[in-house]
Amino acid sequence: MLITLERNSGVPVFRQICDQVRFQVAAGVLRAGAEIPSTRDLGERLGINPMTVSKAYALLEQEGVLERRPGLSLVVRSASPEAGNGAARGATADPKRDLKLDELARLLRPAATAARQLGVPAKDAIEIFRKTLRASDASHPNDGNDR
Amino acid sequence: MNHPHHDQIVLAAEQLSKSFGDRAALLGVTFAVPRGRVVGLIGRNGSGKTTLLRCLQGLAAPSAGRATAFGVDGLSLGDAELARIGVVHQESRFVPWMSGRAHLEFVRTFYPRWDNARERRLVDAFELDLRQRIGTMSPGAVQKLAIVTAICHRPEAILLDEPAASLDPPSREALFTTLFELLREDEPAILISSHQLDDIERSVDWILCLDKGRIVRDEAIDSLQERYARWRVLPAPGRAGIGSGLREDSFVQPWIRSKLVEPNGALLVVEDAEPERESFEARHGVTVDAQPLRLAEMFKVWTRAGAQ
């Protein structure tokens, strides 16, 4: 699990952990069934109170990102039975896809606020996003996605 | 469930007041610190932090109310309870002709639970030269020795009065790393007073803020971080320069805790304001960008309010 904390950002540490775990699950870095570090281990690694880690894990469990296996540690929850992947299908048919879109929506919120404050109209903002995507595709030509 | 001890209260005060002559240092202070919690005790100079720490250890007698450790009044603490407390004072007075080594050898004899491995780790991390006599040590080195002295006997309550003031950044980091190590092993209650708000923000779970002898905040830092925000307020697109622009007196909502208003924009510190955001935008014809707020900014709001 890849976690790095901004300790003086004003964002609660447990939120930072939640956001980063959620992102990694959505991105497939953390796969269904993967065991995550104990509160003690992660607390030690990050130099924080293990109780803060517990708080983050409890929230992720409540959100259904993690689940507790009886008698075992916490693992990444398996989404409903995975029917193949990669194939283009309706966004709602694939719960994993939803997680990705939710994550992207969350990360775009600050950009949306900036667009409003700058007075950039929606269509121009969307065009910028499209261009930015294209620019980042160009630097990763082997992406091979169905965009 | 993995933390069976968390409701055990280790340090507490009930309606604690302390006066020196006609100067009130503490006024009706009530709080409780359970095991496993790291509390940052903050406040301006003379706000009562040191007096509070002294009352908890029985070094000062309350004028009214109580200060307790392990449920025992500060003044009645016996050897058994005192052995469960670790203290770093603002200024430590150790025997000047003793070497650091001799000092630790001496202190260790009082504590059956003295942790030699921790002592060695900490001395290494602090790069402390134990051959040096205390009288010739720099203030920073004496402070480090005081910290080693205070926490190697595996205390269940740790009181630190400005522990990091004379420490360089790597030593401050070593101090906090060690505190978290203690937290994992013994789950002590830790109370740290400090003016280094950045250190406090990054290492404590809880904030206890004193102003003029009263508690003005007693709350989890997570909760504070979620409740407070900085709003950057700009006129909504197409409405720039409307009327006479934004005015100081246009923002009178009670949840605005501080404001800096210019005709074409404003910076506000707000508390519990997220539910109000949409109606605020509509009412004033503005857009709001909400940003996280640092502890140092919250501190200004709390202590300035008290000063008025």
Boltz contact constraints between the chains, C-beta under 6 A:
constraints:
  - contact:
      token1: [A, 7]
      token2: [B, 202]
      max_distance: 6.0
  - contact:
      token1: [A, 8]
      token2: [B, 198]
      max_distance: 6.0
  - contact:
      token1: [A, 8]
      token2: [B, 201]
      max_distance: 6.0
  - contact:
      token1: [A, 8]
      token2: [B, 202]
      max_distance: 6.0
  - contact:
      token1: [A, 10]
      token2: [B, 225]
      max_distance: 6.0
  - contact:
      token1: [A, 10]
      token2: [B, 292]
      max_distance: 6.0
  - contact:
      token1: [A, 10]
      token2: [B, 293]
      max_distance: 6.0
  - contact:
      token1: [A, 10]
      token2: [B, 294]
      max_distance: 6.0
  - contact:
      token1: [A, 11]
      token2: [B, 292]
      max_distance: 6.0
  - contact:
      token1: [A, 12]
      token2: [B, 222]
      max_distance: 6.0
  - contact:
      token1: [A, 12]
      token2: [B, 225]
      max_distance: 6.0
  - contact:
      token1: [A, 14]
      token2: [B, 222]
      max_distance: 6.0
  - contact:
      token1: [A, 40]
      token2: [B, 184]
      max_distance: 6.0
  - contact:
      token1: [A, 47]
      token2: [B, 177]
      max_distance: 6.0
  - contact:
      token1: [A, 47]
      token2: [B, 180]
      max_distance: 6.0
  - contact:
      token1: [A, 49]
      token2: [B, 183]
      max_distance: 6.0
  - contact:
      token1: [A, 49]
      token2: [B, 205]
      max_distance: 6.0
  - contact:
      token1: [A, 50]
      token2: [B, 184]
      max_distance: 6.0
  - contact:
      token1: [A, 113]
      token2: [B, 289]
      max_distance: 6.0
  - contact:
      token1: [A, 116]
      token2: [B, 287]
      max_distance: 6.0
  - contact:
      token1: [A, 117]
      token2: [B, 234]
      max_distance: 6.0
  - contact:
      token1: [A, 117]
      token2: [B, 287]
      max_distance: 6.0
  - contact:
      token1: [A, 117]
      token2: [B, 289]
      max_distance: 6.0
  - contact:
      token1: [A, 119]
      token2: [B, 237]
      max_distance: 6.0
